[in-house]
Amino acid sequence: MNQLITLRCGLRSELSGLALLRESMKLSARAMLHRRQTGRWLELLNSHPLFRQMLPACPRLVNKIYRSYFSTRLGCDDRLAVLQAHYQTVIQRGLAPLVARAAEGPVELCRLDGKTGQEYRIELRAGGVLCREGELILQLAHGDQVLYSIAFSFLHHFGAVAVGVGCLQGKHGGGGLDQVRDATRELHGMRPKNLLVRLVRQFGHDHGCAQMILVGNANRVVTTSMKQGKVHADYDALWLELDAARQPDGDFSLACEHLPEPDMAQIASKKRSEARKRHEMLANAIAAMRAQVVRSQRAATPLRLVSIRATAPSGVSAPLLQLG
């Protein structure tokens, strides 16, 4: 029988001595403060083999309900609800084998051929990077460089499953802007950030989502970096540029839809050839991503759902809470 996932699994392996004791006490205090939510979260983490497979690469998974996650509007109950909705959708939609692989390292979903022969890749990662802003990360890569990333999770929105986008960012460091410009030219005039948003919209549509919820500037969780002037992206402007609708809570919404055919009548004649090539590139990428999901579902042994119930009156079993 597999070992249970407990709070101790959320402690960093490199800690020892007083540092380990201090982190253990902090984690115990958070668990006691949020005892009911902790019980429900640990029950979910022990309900499916996916979480045990993810844990070595994503040790912070255990602590996620205690820390700012996805949007500053979310309290502990809300964070738990988002995470429950995400992983329940992943499991129900047969995505668990793919997510388990993506937690161990980037999974190539498709390749994009640039107009001069440059090759780009769309890769999926899970849990390790941008872990405060989404559970799944879609990345545009070229060679050994990641040019752009988008972090997203499944969540419930007005009773239906939606895709929530918590982060959209380019490469840090020198040369990033030039590489993004080169990629835009190679990808038939499609900017990397627009490409990733379009692919996530399609991914959401393919997995039963009608809406995409886009976190606005005021609700981003990277508050410290924003105060220090390290974050310059204007999400509100980008979402409006994509024709997203502003919501009263400061976030934005955009329909998840199947890739529409380009309206050539609205495109200048000299740009129609590039528009057709851009649409063909997107259609091929979407088909390849779908095929990768199907291959992952067929190749892996179906993961068995095992229900593990907490037994303590408070809803948290002593073995799950134990740190020592």
N, C-alpha and C positions, 0 to 999 in steps of 0.2 A: 504494500500500500504506500502511495506517495506521502511524503512528509507534508504536514499542514503548513500553509502560509500563515505566519504569525506577525505580530508587530516587530519582532526582532529582525525579520527579513528586510525591514525598511532601514536598518542601520547600515551605514557605510562600512564596507569590509576593512578599510584601511585604518579605522579608528581603534584605539586601545587605551588602556589606563583611564585617566581622568576625563579625557575627551570622550571616550566611549560611555563612561558613567553619566557625564553631563547630557549627551545626546539621548541616552536611554531614559533619563528622568524627564527630559523635555517631551519625548514621544509618549511616555506614560501619562504625563499631565494632559497632553492634548487628547489622548484616547479617553481618559476619564471625563474630561470636559465635554467631549462629544461621544459619550458612551453608546448611545443608541445608533448613531450614524456609523461608528466604528464597527459595531456588531454586524450591521447590514453590509458594509463594505467588505469585511473579512469573509463573510458568508459567500459573497459573490466571488471573491478571489479564490476561494476553495471549491467553487462549484464546477469548474471546467479546467481541463489540462492546459488550455491556452496560457493561463496566468503563470503556471509553474514554468512553462517554456519561455515566457517573456522575462521572468524575474532576474535571471543572471545578467541580462543586458540592460534591464530597466529597474534597478532596485528602488528608485524613488516612487515607483508605482504604488507601493503600500502607503506612502505618506500623502498622496495627492489630495485627499479630501480635507487636509488640514491647512493647505497652502493656497495662496491666490492662484486661481486657475481659470483660464479661458476669458473671463470677464470680471472686472472688479465689482460688478453688480451681484455676483454670486456669493452666497454664504455657504456654510458647510452642507446644509441640506440640499442646496441647489447644485453644488459641485458633485455631491453623491448622485443626484438625479441625472446629471449629464453623463457621468461615467457609467452608470447603470444602463442608460439608454444606448450609449455607444457600444458597449461590449455585448449587450443583448442583441443589438442589430447585427454586429459582426458575426456572432455565433449563429443567429437565425438565418442570415443570408449566406452562410457557408464560407465566410471570409476568414475564419480562424486559422486555417493552415497557411494562408498567404500572410496574415498579420504576424504569425509566429516566425516565419522566415524573415519578414521585414524587421522584426525586433533584433535578430541576430546580425543583420547587415543589409545594405541596400539591395532591393530586388528590382531588376530591370523589367519594366513593363512594356516598353517599346523603344524603337529607334526612329529618329527623324533625320532624313537626308536633306542637308542644306542645298541651296541652288548651285553652289560651286563644289559640291561633293563633301563638305564638312559634315561630320556625323555627330548628332546630339542624342542624348538618352533621357527618357523619363524613368525615374526610379522612385520606388516606394520605400519609406522607412517607418518604423513604429517605435514610439516610446522613448527613444534615447535623446534625440535632438528636439529643440523647441518644445520640450515636454510640458511647459506651463501653458502653452497656447493651443494644443491639440494633440490627439492620440496618433493621428496618421500624418505623415509628411510626404508630399509629392515634390520631387525635385527635378529641375532641368540641369543636366550635367553635360560637360564637354571635356573630353580627355579625362584628366584626374581632377577637374575643377567642378564644383557645384556653383552654378550661376544664379539660380533662383530657387526659393523654397516656399511652399504654402502649407500651413499646418491647419488641420481640420478634424472635426469629430462629428459623429452622429449625435443628435440630441432630439428631445421632444419639443415641439413648438405648436401650441394650441392643439394638443392632442394628437399630432401627426409627427412622423419622423422627418427631420430636416438635417441638412448639413450645416454645421457651424464653422466658420473660418475665423481663427484667432490670430493668424500671422501670415503676412506675405512680405518676404524680404529678399533682397539681392545679396550678392557675395560681399563679404567684408574685405577690406584691404585694398592695396593698390591694383589698378588695372581692371577693377570690377566693372566700372561704367563703360569702358571701351569694349570689354568682352560682351556686355549686354547689347551694346550697339551693333557689334559684329553679328551676334546671334539674331537680332531683329532683321538685319539684312539677309542673312542666310535663310531664315524661316519665312521668307516671302512677305516681309513687312509686319510680321506679328511679334509684338513685344513679349518677352518671356513671362511677365506677370499676367498679361491677358491670356496667354496660352495656358498657364496653370489654372487660372480661374475657370476658363472654358472647360478644361478636362475634369476639374472637380465638379462643375455643374453637371456634366455628363455622367460622372461616376455616381453622383447623388441620384440623378434621374434613373439610372440603371438599377439602383438599389432601393427604389420605392420612395424617394424624397421628392416633394413638390417644391420646397423652398430651400434657399440658401440664406443663412443668417450671417451677416458680416459685422464683425466687431468694429465699432466706431472709435475715433480717437479718444474720447472721454472715458471709454471703458477698457482700454488696453491694460493688461496686467503688468507691463514693463514700466511701472510708474517711476521707479528709481532712475532707470536709464533715461526716461523722458525728462525728469527734473534736472539731470546732469547734462542735458543737451546732446546725449549720445544717439537719440532716435529722432530722425528727421522726416520719416515718411508720413505723408498726409493721407491717412486711410479714407477720411470722409470725402476728399476730393476724388480719389480713385473710384470709390464705390459710386459716387454720383456720375462720374464719367462713364461707368458701365451701365447707367440707367437704373441703378438700385434705388429702392424707395426708403427714405429716412423714416425710422420708427420713433415713437415718443420716448423710448428709453435710451436713445442715442445710437443704437445699432441701425443696420440697414438690412433690407431683404431683397432677394433677387430670385426669380424662378429657376428651378432646376429643370432643364429642358433638353430634349434631343437636339443635336446639332442641326440648325436650320440651313436650308439651301440659301446661298447668297442671292440677294435681289439685284440682278445685273442691271436692271433699269435704273437703280439708284446709284450705280457706280460709273464713274467716268470711263469712257471707252478705252483710254490708254492704260487704265488700271485693272481692267477686267481679267486679263490673263493672269496677273499676280493673284487676284482674288480667287480665281478658279484653282490655282496651284495651292493657295493657302487652305482652301476648303478641302481639297483632296488630301493634303498633308494631315489635317485634323481628322478627317474620316478614317484614314489609314491608322492613325495613332489610336483612335477610339476602338477600332476593330481589334487591333493588337492587344490593347489593354483588356478588353473583354475576353479574348482568347487566353491570355495569361491567367486571369481569374479562374476560368474553366479548367485549365490544365492543373492549376494548384488544387482545385477541389477534387479532381479525379486522381491525382498522383498520391495524395496523402490518405492515410488510413483515417476514416471518419473519427473525429474526436468525440468521446462519449461524455455526456453531461451527467455529472454525479452530484446529487444534492447533499450538502453537508449542513446540518442544522445546529445552530448554537443552542446550548442547553441551560445556560445561566438564566435566572429570572429576569435579569436586565436586558437579555438579548445578546450578551457577549459571553462566550464560553471562556473559562479560565485558561485552557491551553492556547487559545488564539491571542489572548491578551498578554500572556506571559512573556517577559523579556529576558529573564535569566534562566 
